[in-house]
Structure formats: C-alpha cells, structure tokens
Amino acid sequence: MGACHEPGRHAPGRAALPLGSAAPRRSLGPARYLAPRVRPGRPEYSLRVSVPQPPVALYVHLPFCVARCPYCDFVVYAGGDARGPRARAGQLYEAVRRELELRADALDERFGRPGDAGSREPLRSVYFGGGTPSLVPGEWLKRLMATVRMRFGIASHAEVTLEANPGPDERGDAAAFAGAGVTRISFGAQSMDPGELRRIGRRHSPEDVAAAVAEARAAGIGSINLDLLYDIPGQSVAAWEETLRAALALAPDHLSLYALTLDDPDEEGITGVGGDHLPTPPGARRWRDRARLDQDEDRAADQYRLATDLLGAEGWRGYEISNWARPGHESRHNLVYWQRDPYEAAGPGAHAFDGRTRRWNAAAMEPYLAALLPDRAEGGRAEEGRGGRPGLPPGGGEVPDPQAAAAEEMILALRLDRGVAEAAASEPPLVGVRSWAEEAGLLESVLIDGESRVRLTTQGRLLSNELFSRLV
C-alpha cells in the first residue's frame, strides 16, 4: 500500500506487528491518547457496559496509490484507478463525502446533533488513511474536512492525521493539508536503505523521506510519524540499526515499527463478496512466497530488542507494542482503538465500532460507488437526478459475545505500556493464565503513578501471541 499506516495501521489488527504479537484484525477506522475511563465502584478494567455510544474519532479510507507494493494487503486501488483518463478518484471522493453525510444522519437520529445540549461531543481525532491519502487534491481534502466539521464536529485541539508517501510525486502539498486542518502526517518511509526500498517495491529514496519531513515542518505540521519495517527479507540487524539512526536524525515525533508480515487474505476467507479485503494479485503472491524464505524470526526478535533499547536510551516512550513517541506525541487516534473507544468510519473496507457492534464496509469499489452515486452517468460522472437516492454501501457487522469482548479488551490493553490495573489482572480472562505468564517472563507487576499495574515485559511483547491465544 501507499503509506502503510500504524494500526491502526491502523488500529487494532492487521498492520504488521512485532514477532509473536497479535490483536484483532486491523480496523480501517485505522488509532488517540485518551485518559482511561474510571467508573466509581468498579475496577478500571472491568468490561464496559455494551451499549451503543457516539464516536469520539473518525477514520476515512482513501484507497488510491500510484502503485501497489507487493507486501500490502490493505484495500488499495492503483494505476489507472488512481491517475489518468480512466481514474475514479473524483467519484470515490464524492462517494466518501456522501457516506459521511449518511453516517452523520444516523448518528443525529441516535444521539442528537453535535453541540446540542446533552448530545454527542465533537470528534477528538480524524484520520485519513489508505492507500495514499496525500494524493488527494487540497481542495478535495478541504471539502471532506468541511463535511466532517459541519456534521460531526471537531474539537478545538483535535488530532487530524493524514497518511502520506514521501516520494516527490506522492507526498502532496503539505501547506494545503495544513490549511485544511491536518495537524499530523504519517509518512510511509519503511526503510532508510535504498537497496531495501527497492527490494520491497517502494518508489522513493531516503533523500525523499528527508525532503518530505522538511516540507511538512515548513508547512507548520506539528507532529510527524515515520513508519519503518523490520524483518525485511535479508535485512541484517546492523542495517536495521542504520535505518533507525537515520530516521532519528530527521527528528520525527513518532515512530511506528512493524515486522513485515506477509499474510494471505484469500486463505483467511475475507476477500469474497462483502469481504473487507481485496484478493492478492498473483505477482504479489509470488513475491511473498519468495520473501518469506529470507525472513528470520530470531533476527526479527533481535531487531525489536535493539529498537527498544536504542529508542529508550534516546528518551522515547514505547507506549504500545509497535509505537514509540516523544512526550505528548502519542497517536491519539490509534489509542482510541486500543482503549476500545467508539469510532466512526467511511470508505471502502473501513471499519467502525460503537462500543457494542463492529461494522465494516465491503472492499470492492464498484458496489461502493453504485450505492453512494446512483446518479452516475455512463461516463462515470455524477449527475444529480439520474438515479435513486444514495444509500449506505454494502458490508457487514457483528456483536462480540461477552467473553470475546472481554478477551479483546484485555488484549488491546496489554498492547499498551500501562497494561492493566492489578484488580483487572486478578479477574477473568487474565487471572487463569497469569501465574504461567509471570513464570515465563511475559508479564511483570509495576507501579505507575502510584498504582499497581500488570503489563507485558519486552519478552512478553515479543511472545504476546503465546499469551493472547490463551485469553480467547
């Protein structure tokens, strides 16, 4: 994909994770730094009452890329769909704008309009993920932001993130993005080694990353993230250290470090009609088969430990399994996912959560456009009055049962460096495996802000799958 965002890249789930780690499938409705909610008379981590709640964040999926990277299994449309005479970008942007209107209508009916007395609060975070959202013309981004601001409300100090590729023909106009309200840019750097970038099909250079960061700073963007990949086929521990040090030299505010994970959405059964992923192209499947031969779990573990030690020595906080930040620059959006707060979403393949129900849009673009632009002319332009009224796109949803919801909340909380309160660790679902996990060196008891808490050790982060699989 283009920017390859933080889970959030996303978000809970599918973004590449540290060796052995696990989380629910990445919610395209790609992650906020919110204070934990404490209810009087209940342990902090007791499962929240499963009632629908208004969103505190919004994810908007813009799926276009100049080219599709062979390792990417996010919802991406590349080549002629993104640029040229047959491009469908303009149609998609209008369809997303219409979906935002329809989702806002539903929220108004359920919870009242934003700003009304006693109704829902304005959004704390907005995240434009993809794809490569930096391909979006500045005027279109302003239109989308205007719709969000008018229909959802945006808090005065909200975090507004846009994913970008660092290449000169892909990073877009940082000044226009800032003018539209973007406060944070996440660049898909992936590596600072030219050979590694070519190996994984990236089109930019390390010099492009430096130029992109400089342009964003000059435009007044207040927070910058760099996505980096480790366990790239054939990547040595020394080469990974060079990438980390080169990235730090650019003075970003946040780093998302992902092990290159080569999944197969087709085998997982999530690419059919109504599925939230697209089929893997044959060429990408062949590339992944070859690449897996040059990956190494032990080397990946050494790379993760090196990053943990190096960044810790530089004063960075590893606040989540895959994410490090300078103080005050934690991704507030992704923290919404990990704290299981409610969020809305729009765009092909996008996921939303209202505190009880998880909902997703199908990934296929044609049904998405057909639902939201029924007035399209044969040439593809939208012409008012030609068809029926716009309707919500196809997709699906599910309500996790209480046991699954409790396990999900525990897993998401353990991804964070604060872990869970001692009281929660002494209750299901963690209490049954806690002794084993502590003896295995996966969990530790710590005092944070005067409170006893239980969290993953570095070894626990590396082997978190071993623990998480016993919670579900």
Residue, then its C-alpha position, 0 to 999 in steps of 0.5 A: m500500500g501507499a503509506c502503510h499506516e500504524p494500526g491502526r495501521h491502523a488500529p487494532g489488527r492487521a498492520a504488521l506487528p512485532l514477532g509473536s504479537a497479535a490483536p484483532r484484525r486491523s480496523l480501517g477506522p485505522a488509532r488517540y491518547l485518551a485518559p482511561r475511563v474510571r467508573p466509581g465502584r468498579p475496577e478500571y478494567s472491568l468490561r464496559v457496559s455494551v451499549p451503543q455510544p457516539p464516536v469520539a474519532l473518525y477514520v476515512h479510507l482513501p484507497f488510491c496509490v500510484a502503485r501497489c507494493p507487493y507486501c500490502d494487503f490493505v484495500v488499495y486501488a492503483g494505476g489507472d484507478a488512481r491517475g489518468p483518463r480512466a481514474r475514479a478518484g473524483q467519484l470515490y471522493e464524492a462517494v466518501r463525502r456522501e457516506l459521511e453525510l449518511r453516517a452523520d444522519a444516523l448518528d443525529e437520529r441516535f444521539g442528537r446533533p453535535g453541540d446540542a445540549g446533552s448530545r454527542e461531543p465533537l470528534r477528538s481525532v480524524y484520520f485519513g488513511g489508505g492507500t495514499p491519502s496525500l494524493v488527494p487534491g487540497e481542495w478535495l481534502k478541504r471539502l471532506m474536512a468541511t463535511v466532517r466539521m459541519r456534521f460531526g464536529i471537531a474539537s478545538h485541539a483535535e488530532v487530524t492525521l493524514e497518511a502520506n508517501p514521501g516520494p516527490d510525486e506522492r507526498g502532496d502539498a503539505a501547506a494545503f493539508a495544513g490549511a485544511g486542518v491536518t495537524r499530523i502526517s504519517f509518512g510511509a518511509q519503511s526503510m532508510d536503505p535504498g537497496e531495501l526500498r527497492r527490494i520491497g517495491r517502494r518508489h522513493s529514496p531516503e533523500d525523499v523521506a528527508a525532503a518530505v519531513a522538511e516540507a511538512r515542518a515548513a508547512g507548520i505540521g506539528s507532529i510527524n510519524l515515520d513508519l519503518l519495517y523490520d524483518i525485511p527479507g535479508q535485512s541484517v540487524a546492523a542495517w536495521e540499526e542504520t535505518l533507525r539512526a537515520a530516521l532519528a536524525l530527521a527528528p520525527d515525533h513518532l515512530s511506528l515499527y512493524a515486522l513485515t508480515l506477509d499474510d494471505p487474505d484469500e486463505e483467511g476467507i475475507t476477500g469474497v463478496g462483502g469481504d473487507h479485503l481485496p484478493t492478492p494479485p498473483g505477482a504479489r503472491r509470488w513475491r511473498d512466497r519468495a520473501r518469506l524464505d529470507q525472513d528470520e524470526d530470531r533476527a526479527a526478535d533481535q531487531y525489536r530488542l535493539a529498537t527498544d533499547l536504542l529508542g529508550a536510551e534516546g528518551w522515547r516512550g514505547y507506549e504500545i507494542s509497535n509505537w514509540a513517541r516523544p512526550g505528548h506525541e502519542s497517536r491519539h487516534n490509534l489509542v482510541y482503538w486500543q482503549r476500545d473507544p467508539y469510532e466512526a468510519a467511511g470508505p471502502g473496507a473501513h471499519a467502525f465500532d460503537g462500543r457494542t457492534r463492529r461494522w465494516n464496509a465491503a472492499a470492492m469499489e464498484p458496489y461502493l460507488a453504485a450505492l453512494l452515486p446512483d446518479r452516475a452517468e455512463g461516463g462515470r460522472a455524477e449527475e444529480g437526478r439520474g438515479g435513486r437516492p444514495g444509500l449506505p454501501p454494502g458490508g457487514g457487522e457483528v456483536p462480540d459475545p461477552q467473553a470475546a469482548a472481554a478477551e479483546e479488551m484485555i488484549l488491546a490493553l496489554r498492547l499498551d505500556r500501562g497494561v492493566a490495573e492489578a484488580a483487572a489482572s486478578e479477574p477473568p480472562l487474565v487471572g487463569v493464565r497469569s501465574w504461567a505468564e509471570e513464570a515465563g517472563l511475559l508479564e511483570s507487576v509495576l507501579i505507575d503513578g502510584e498504582s499497581r499495574v500488570r503489563l507485558t515485559t519486552q519478552g512478553r511483547l515479543l511472545s504476546n501471541e503465546l499469551f493472547s491465544r490463551l485469553v480467547 
